[in-house]
């Protein structure tokens, strides 16, 4: 009788752990929008006291929000306009 209760408890624990792990993997990071990138530049520039902020700091800021750097479409790249302090897509020559 003890073995049945033990097996039942272990089975319940295994199901609970498997269910909890599955929910973590279903939350994938989404790509940041240009507005998200602009916000990261503004925050990191104020924090560091210099412009432009380091790329790894922007990526870290986005990661805290559950986002990643956006992937450019073919023939495009991200460009940080230092006059307006905004990111935009430009042609990748």
N, C-alpha and C positions, 0 to 999 in steps of 0.2 A: 504494500500500500504506500509506503514511503517513497519507493522508486517511482510510482505513478505520479505522485504529487511533485516530486523533484523534476521529472521529465516535463510535466505540464508547466511548471514554473519556468524552466529553462526555455521551453518553446515560446511562452509568452514574452520572455525577455528578448529572445532572438527576434521575434516579430516587432516588438517595440523599437529595438535598435535599428532594424532594417528600415522601418517606416521613417524614423527620424533622420537617418542618413539620406534617404531618397529625397526629402524635401530640400536639403541643402544643395544637392546637385541640380535641382530643377530651377534654381534661381541663378541664371546666368547673367553676367555683367552685360549691360547694354552700352552701345557706343554713345559717346557724349555728343551733344549737338554743338553748333558753333556758339550758341549762347552759354552753354556749360563751360566751354573753353574760355570765353571772354570773362566769365565770372572767376574762373580759376586764375587767370592772368591778373585780374584786379586784386584778388585776395592775396596771392603769393607776392605780388609787387609791393603791397602794403606791408606784408609780413617781413619780407627781406629788405625792404627799403631801397630796392634797385629795379630797374627795368632793362631788358626783359628778364623774367624769372627763368630759372633753370628748367629744362624740359622734364627732368626726373621729378622735380617738385610739382609740376603741373600734373604729371601722371599720378603721383601719390595723392594729390588732392582729389582727383577724379576717382581713384580707387576707393577712397573713403566714402564716396557717394555711390559706390557700386557701379561705376562706369569705367569705360576704357577709351583710349584715344580712337577717334573714328578712322576707319580705313578708307583711303581715297579711292575714288573710282578711277578706271584706267585713264591715264593722261592728265591726271590732276594731282595737286599736292596742297598741303596746308601752308598758308603764309600768314605770318603775324605782322600786320601793318603797324609800324611803330608810331605813326602819326595819330591814328585813331585808336590804337591799342585793341584792335579787334582782329580775330582770325577770319580768314576767308579762303575759299578754294580758288586756285589759279592753275593755269596750264603748266604742266611740267615739261619744260623744254628739254 
